[in-house]
Amino acid sequence: MKLFELLADMPVSTVRGDTDVDITGISKDSREAKEGYIFFATKASKIYIEDVLRKGARAIVSDTDPGIALPCLIITKDVRALLGAMASKFYNFPSRKFTVIGITGTNGKTTTGYLIESIIKAANKKTAIIGTISHRYNGRVLKAKNTTPGAVELQALLKDIHDAQCEYVIMEVSSHALDQRRVEGIDFDYAIFTNLTHDHLDYHGNIEHYLEAKKLFFTYYLPKSTKKEKYALLNLDDPVSQDFIPDKPVKTFFYSINKKADAYLTDFREDINGLHLELSLFGTRLILHSPLIGMFNASNILASSLVSHLLGISHDEIKRGVEALNGVPGRLERIMHDSGLMVFIDYAHTPDALAKVLEMLNRIKKGKLILIFGCGGDRDRAKRPVMGNIASRFADLTIITSDNPRSENPQRIIEDIQRGFRGNSFRIIPDRREAIIEGIRNARENDILLIAGKGHEDYQIIGNNVIHFSDREVVEEALHVAHK
């Protein structure tokens, strides 16, 4: 594609140099730049402009004039926003060619995505999913580096998904991606809001900024979509959802566990085997059983059922899809053992998520509830004592351990958690493997052991090293040794 073609109708203030050149690629990472590329010089990458010129870059996009000789300089007010828009155009606007369902919120994005995927599959439609655990389509499974990929990677992925003839794309949309304009140039059909609780304050600074980032999805990205019909699906049980209602012509629908809504719960029963739910979908009764446990998953089921109904999927297919999903990796993932011990691995790494999981497990436990968890290093310190307090209130025994300490001293992270504890119902074992082994040693028949924080992750970050580590693998090894 010619550079002048890419620049047509783009929000740029200055273009200086030759635009009658072929563009072979787009990047904001100097390591990826090649002959014929446009390089987007963000605040962090401006120092690499001369490097990419030596590699053959044809144009530089910046918010200021770097003051050096360039083959072509393009100046724009928002470099990251232009990156997404131009990447979309470079890959021929792939998101306009299928239905795009975006899901945002602190908790529940992954499970809601898996549920929608299962329902669409039950309706015999081809779908793709882009999310925290992996990106999956047409039999391919790609490991996810971020919940929402970077703008160029995302548009390239959407093009591949279109080439694979998928009809639907389900995408987890993180607050980082919204704030960093990674989803610029994506034309959404549906935007789903799950909830908003304490998380990512190390990045956003405070809960108000975090809320504003999430709000962008509904007040900016969804309304500007070129799709003819656009829908916002909001969780009525979260009061901030009222701030997310977009202006017309976007149509807004609500779902709720506790209140009457477009989709709401009319009756339920929960036990260790799952959820028995009766839903009202626009006044029509739907009864289903899900192997997923916890009322927070009832909310996820409502969201997925509501969007599926709006997609025109029959209630029989919705029921089949929900009931077919046995579990999500690292989301209250059950490991049963002949000893009678139940082990759950869960990604809960926020105060709200940990509290909801512990409350639910307390309701169904027959013995003790043992918790193993830590908090990530170089991240929000404020949540650590809060999560310690939650653990002390709901778990019979807690083993405080390491999560991904990164460059922080693991002992300092543990001390932050410990400050929130009331009473002495905890032990400290910094080595996560040893903590899991000790938890299994202490567990008895009918006890529940919850290992929280890392979920599906198969690595641990200690200092600058990324080592292989899987909670599930350690659990299976320890169960084999402890109960053989």
C-alpha positions in Angstrom: 0.0 0.0 0.0 1.2 3.5 -0.8 1.9 5.9 2.1 -0.4 8.5 0.7 -3.2 6.0 0.6 -2.7 5.1 4.2 -2.7 8.8 5.2 -5.9 9.6 3.5 -8.6 10.8 6.0 -6.2 10.2 8.9 -5.9 12.8 11.8 -2.5 14.2 11.0 -1.4 17.9 11.2 1.8 17.8 9.2 3.2 15.6 6.4 6.6 16.5 5.1 8.5 14.3 2.6 7.8 11.7 0.0 4.5 9.8 0.4 4.5 8.1 -3.0 6.3 5.1 -1.5 5.3 1.5 -0.8 4.7 0.7 2.9 5.5 -2.9 3.9 4.7 -2.8 7.6 3.9 -0.7 10.7 5.6 -0.8 14.1 6.3 1.2 17.3 8.9 -1.3 18.3 12.3 -0.5 16.8 13.4 -4.1 17.0 10.6 -5.0 14.6 11.2 -2.2 12.1 12.3 -3.2 8.6 12.8 -1.9 5.1 9.7 0.0 4.0 8.1 0.3 7.5 6.4 3.3 9.1 7.8 3.8 12.6 5.5 5.3 15.3 7.8 7.2 17.7 6.0 7.2 21.0 7.3 9.0 24.1 9.3 5.8 25.0 10.6 5.0 21.5 11.7 8.4 20.1 15.3 7.6 21.0 15.3 4.8 18.4 14.4 6.9 15.4 17.9 6.8 13.9 18.1 3.0 14.4 15.0 2.4 12.4 16.1 4.8 9.6 19.3 2.7 9.3 17.0 -0.4 8.9 15.2 1.3 6.0 12.1 2.9 7.6 10.2 5.0 5.0 8.4 7.3 7.4 8.3 8.5 11.0 5.2 9.3 12.9 5.7 11.6 15.9 3.9 14.2 18.0 6.9 16.6 17.6 9.6 17.3 15.0 12.7 15.3 16.0 14.8 17.9 14.2 16.7 15.4 12.0 16.6 14.6 8.3 13.8 12.1 7.5 12.5 10.6 4.3 9.0 11.5 5.5 7.8 13.0 8.8 4.1 12.7 9.9 3.0 14.7 12.9 -0.1 13.9 14.8 -1.5 14.8 18.2 -2.0 11.2 19.4 0.6 8.8 18.1 -1.0 5.7 19.7 -4.5 6.5 18.4 -3.1 7.0 14.9 -1.2 3.7 15.1 -4.4 1.7 15.7 -6.3 3.5 13.0 -3.5 3.1 10.4 -2.9 -0.5 11.3 -6.6 -1.2 10.7 -6.5 0.4 7.3 -3.2 -1.4 6.5 -4.8 -4.7 7.1 -8.0 -3.7 5.2 -10.3 -3.0 8.2 -10.7 -6.7 9.3 -13.1 -6.0 12.2 -15.7 -4.7 9.8 -16.1 -8.1 8.2 -17.4 -10.1 11.2 -19.2 -9.6 14.5 -16.9 -8.3 17.3 -17.9 -8.8 20.9 -15.8 -7.0 23.5 -15.8 -7.7 27.2 -14.3 -5.4 29.8 -14.4 -5.4 33.6 -12.2 -6.3 36.6 -13.3 -9.9 36.9 -15.2 -12.3 34.8 -13.9 -11.4 31.3 -12.2 -14.7 30.6 -15.1 -16.9 31.8 -17.7 -14.8 30.0 -15.6 -15.1 26.8 -15.4 -18.9 27.2 -19.2 -19.1 27.8 -20.0 -17.1 24.7 -17.5 -19.2 22.6 -19.2 -22.4 23.8 -22.7 -21.0 23.0 -21.6 -19.9 19.5 -20.1 -23.3 18.9 -23.3 -25.0 20.0 -25.0 -22.9 17.3 -22.5 -24.4 14.8 -20.9 -21.0 14.0 -17.2 -20.3 13.6 -15.7 -18.1 16.3 -12.4 -16.8 17.5 -11.4 -15.7 21.0 -8.7 -13.2 22.0 -8.0 -13.2 25.7 -5.9 -13.6 28.7 -5.3 -17.3 28.5 -4.8 -17.6 24.7 -6.0 -16.5 21.3 -7.9 -19.3 19.6 -9.4 -19.7 16.1 -9.7 -22.3 13.4 -8.0 -25.0 15.5 -5.0 -22.7 16.3 -4.0 -21.8 19.9 -1.6 -18.9 20.3 -0.2 -18.1 23.7 -1.3 -14.6 24.9 1.3 -12.1 25.9 -1.3 -9.6 27.0 -5.0 -9.8 27.7 -5.5 -7.4 24.7 -2.6 -7.5 22.2 -0.8 -4.3 20.9 -2.6 -2.4 18.1 -0.6 -3.7 15.2 -0.5 -7.3 16.5 -4.2 -7.1 17.1 -5.1 -5.9 13.6 -2.8 -8.6 12.0 -4.5 -11.2 14.2 -8.0 -10.0 13.1 -6.9 -10.3 9.5 -5.8 -13.9 10.0 -9.1 -14.6 11.8 -11.0 -13.2 8.8 -9.0 -15.2 6.4 -9.9 -18.3 8.5 -13.6 -17.4 7.7 -14.7 -16.9 11.3 -18.1 -15.2 11.8 -17.6 -13.9 15.4 -14.7 -12.6 17.4 -14.9 -12.5 21.2 -12.3 -10.1 22.7 -11.3 -9.4 26.3 -10.6 -5.6 26.5 -8.3 -4.5 29.3 -8.2 -1.1 30.9 -4.6 -0.8 29.8 -5.6 -1.5 26.2 -8.3 1.2 26.4 -6.0 3.8 27.9 -3.2 3.0 25.5 -5.5 3.1 22.4 -4.7 -0.5 21.4 -8.3 -1.0 20.3 -8.4 2.1 18.1 -9.6 1.1 14.6 -11.7 -1.8 15.8 -15.3 -1.7 14.9 -17.2 -3.3 17.8 -20.8 -4.6 17.6 -21.1 -5.4 21.3 -19.5 -4.1 24.5 -20.1 -6.1 27.7 -19.3 -4.7 31.2 -18.9 -7.3 34.0 -17.9 -5.3 37.1 -15.4 -2.8 38.5 -13.4 -3.3 41.7 -9.9 -2.5 43.1 -7.2 -3.4 40.5 -4.4 -2.0 38.4 -4.1 1.1 40.6 -0.3 0.9 40.2 -1.0 1.9 36.6 -4.0 4.1 36.8 -3.1 5.8 40.0 -6.6 5.7 41.6 -10.0 4.1 41.1 -11.4 7.2 39.4 -8.8 7.0 36.6 -9.4 3.2 36.4 -13.1 3.8 35.9 -12.5 6.5 33.3 -10.4 4.0 31.3 -13.1 1.4 31.3 -15.7 4.0 30.5 -13.9 4.8 27.2 -15.1 1.5 25.8 -18.8 2.6 26.1 -18.6 6.4 25.6 -15.9 6.5 22.9 -14.9 3.2 21.1 -18.3 1.6 20.8 -20.1 4.8 19.6 -17.4 5.5 17.0 -17.7 2.0 15.5 -18.9 2.0 11.9 -21.3 -1.0 12.6 -24.9 -0.2 11.8 -26.2 -1.8 15.0 -24.3 -1.4 18.3 -25.1 -2.7 21.7 -23.9 -2.1 25.3 -24.6 -4.9 27.8 -24.2 -3.7 31.4 -24.2 -5.4 34.8 -27.0 -3.7 36.7 -25.7 -5.1 39.9 -22.6 -2.8 39.7 -23.6 0.8 40.4 -20.9 2.2 38.1 -22.7 0.7 35.1 -25.0 3.8 35.2 -21.9 5.9 34.2 -21.3 3.6 31.2 -24.6 4.0 29.4 -23.7 5.3 25.9 -25.7 7.8 23.9 -28.0 6.7 21.1 -28.0 5.2 18.6 -26.1 2.6 20.7 -28.7 0.3 22.3 -28.2 -0.5 26.0 -29.4 -3.7 27.8 -28.9 -4.8 31.4 -28.4 -8.1 33.2 -28.7 -8.8 36.9 -28.6 -11.5 39.6 -30.6 -9.4 42.0 -32.9 -7.2 40.0 -35.4 -7.4 37.2 -33.6 -6.6 33.9 -33.5 -7.7 30.3 -31.8 -10.9 31.5 -32.0 -11.7 35.2 -32.0 -14.6 37.6 -35.4 -15.8 38.9 -34.3 -18.8 40.9 -31.0 -20.7 41.7 -29.4 -23.4 43.6 -25.6 -23.9 44.0 -23.6 -26.8 45.3 -20.2 -28.4 44.7 -21.4 -29.8 41.4 -22.3 -26.5 39.9 -25.2 -24.0 39.4 -28.8 -24.8 38.8 -30.3 -21.6 37.3 -33.6 -20.3 36.1 -33.2 -17.2 33.9 -35.6 -14.7 32.4 -34.4 -13.6 28.9 -36.6 -10.8 27.8 -39.5 -12.5 29.6 -38.8 -16.0 28.4 -37.9 -18.7 31.0 -34.7 -20.6 30.6 -33.6 -23.4 32.9 -30.1 -24.7 32.8 -27.4 -26.4 34.8 -23.8 -25.3 34.7 -20.8 -27.2 36.0 -19.3 -23.8 37.0 -19.7 -22.9 40.6 -20.2 -19.6 42.4 -22.8 -16.9 42.0 -20.3 -14.7 40.2 -20.4 -17.3 37.4 -24.2 -16.9 37.4 -23.6 -13.3 36.5 -21.2 -14.4 33.7 -23.8 -16.8 32.4 -26.4 -14.0 32.3 -24.1 -11.8 30.3 -23.2 -14.5 27.8 -26.9 -15.6 27.5 -28.0 -12.0 26.9 -25.5 -11.3 24.1 -26.2 -14.7 22.5 -30.0 -13.9 22.5 -29.2 -10.6 20.8 -27.1 -12.5 18.3 -30.2 -14.5 17.4 -29.0 -17.7 18.9 -31.9 -20.0 20.1 -32.5 -20.6 23.8 -31.9 -24.4 23.2 -28.5 -23.6 21.8 -27.7 -21.2 24.6 -28.6 -23.9 27.1 -26.4 -26.5 25.3 -23.5 -24.1 25.1 -23.6 -23.1 28.8 -24.0 -26.7 29.9 -21.1 -27.9 27.7 -18.5 -25.7 29.3 -17.1 -27.8 32.1 -14.5 -25.2 33.3 -12.0 -22.6 32.3 -8.3 -23.1 32.9 -7.2 -21.4 36.2 -10.7 -20.1 36.9 -11.9 -22.2 39.9 -10.3 -25.1 38.2 -11.1 -28.3 40.1 -8.7 -31.0 40.9 -10.5 -33.9 42.6 -8.7 -36.7 44.4 -9.6 -40.2 45.7 -8.7 -39.0 49.2 -11.8 -36.7 49.2 -9.7 -33.6 49.2 -10.9 -30.9 46.8 -8.3 -28.5 45.3 -9.2 -25.4 43.4 -6.8 -23.3 41.3 -8.1 -19.8 40.7 -6.7 -16.6 39.1 -8.2 -14.4 41.9 -5.6 -11.6 42.3 -7.9 -8.8 43.4 -9.6 -8.2 46.7 -13.1 -8.5 45.2 -12.3 -11.7 43.3 -10.6 -13.3 46.4 -13.5 -12.4 48.7 -16.2 -13.8 46.3 -14.3 -17.1 45.8 -13.7 -17.5 49.5 -17.3 -16.6 50.4 -18.6 -19.2 48.0 -16.3 -22.0 49.1 -17.3 -21.3 52.7 -20.9 -21.9 51.8 -20.2 -25.3 50.3 -17.4 -26.6 52.4 -17.8 -29.6 54.7 -14.4 -29.4 56.4 -11.8 -26.7 56.6 -11.0 -24.1 54.0 -7.3 -23.7 53.4 -6.0 -20.8 51.3 -2.6 -20.4 49.6 -1.9 -17.0 48.0 0.6 -14.1 47.5 0.6 -10.8 45.6 2.6 -9.7 42.6 5.7 -7.6 43.0 6.1 -4.2 41.3 2.3 -3.8 41.3 -0.3 -2.1 43.5 0.8 -2.4 47.1 -2.4 -1.0 48.5 -4.4 -4.2 47.8 -2.0 -6.4 49.7 -3.2 -5.8 53.3 -6.8 -5.7 52.1 -6.4 -9.2 50.6 -4.7 -10.3 53.9 -7.7 -9.1 55.8 -10.1 -10.9 53.5 -8.1 -14.1 53.9 -8.1 -13.8 57.7 -11.9 -13.5 57.7 -12.8 -16.3 55.4 -10.1 -19.0 55.4 -9.6 -21.4 58.3 -5.9 -21.5 57.5 -3.9 -19.3 55.1 -0.4 -20.0 53.8 1.1 -16.7 52.6 3.6 -17.3 49.8 5.1 -15.7 46.7 3.2 -14.9 43.5 5.4 -13.2 40.8 7.7 -11.1 43.1 9.5 -9.6 40.1 12.2 -7.2 41.3 10.7 -6.8 44.8 11.9 -8.6 47.9 9.3 -11.4 48.4 9.5 -10.9 52.2 8.4 -7.3 51.9 5.4 -8.4 49.8 4.5 -11.0 52.4 4.8 -8.4 55.2 2.4 -6.1 53.4 -0.1 -8.9 53.2 0.4 -9.9 56.8 -0.4 -6.4 58.0 -4.0 -7.0 57.0 -4.5 -10.2 59.0 -6.6 -10.4 62.2 -5.5 -13.2 64.4 -2.9 -15.9 63.8 -4.6 -18.2 61.3 -1.7 -18.0 58.9 1.7 -19.4 58.1 4.5 -18.0 55.9 6.2 -20.1 53.3 7.8 -17.9 50.7 8.6 -20.7 48.3 5.4 -21.3 46.3 6.1 -25.0 45.6 6.8 -25.7 49.3 3.6 -23.8 50.3 1.5 -25.9 48.0 3.1 -29.1 49.2 2.5 -28.0 52.8 -1.1 -27.1 52.1 -1.8 -30.6 50.7 0.0 -32.1 53.7 -2.3 -30.2 56.1 -5.5 -31.0 54.2 -7.9 -33.8 55.2 -10.9 -35.5 53.7 -13.7 -33.0 52.9 -11.3 -30.0 53.2 -11.1 -27.5 50.4 -7.7 -26.1 49.3 -7.7 -22.9 47.3 -4.6 -21.8 45.5 -5.1 -18.3 44.3 -3.4 -15.6 42.3 -1.8 -17.3 39.3 -4.5 -19.5 37.8 -3.6 -20.6 34.3 -0.1 -19.1 34.3 2.7 -21.6 33.8 5.6 -19.3 34.9 6.9 -17.4 37.8 8.8 -14.1 37.5 11.6 -13.8 40.1 13.9 -10.9 39.6 14.6 -10.8 35.9 14.1 -14.5 35.5 11.0 -16.2 34.1 10.9 -19.8 35.3 8.5 -22.5 34.4 5.9 -22.9 37.3 2.4 -24.3 37.2 0.2 -24.5 40.3 -1.6 -27.4 38.7 1.5 -29.4 38.0 2.8 -28.9 41.6 -0.6 -29.9 43.0 -0.8 -33.1 40.9 2.8 -34.1 42.0 2.1 -33.3 45.6 -1.2 -35.3 45.6 0.6 -38.3 44.1 3.3 -38.2 46.8 1.0 -37.4 49.8 -1.8 -39.8 49.1 -0.2 -42.7 47.2 
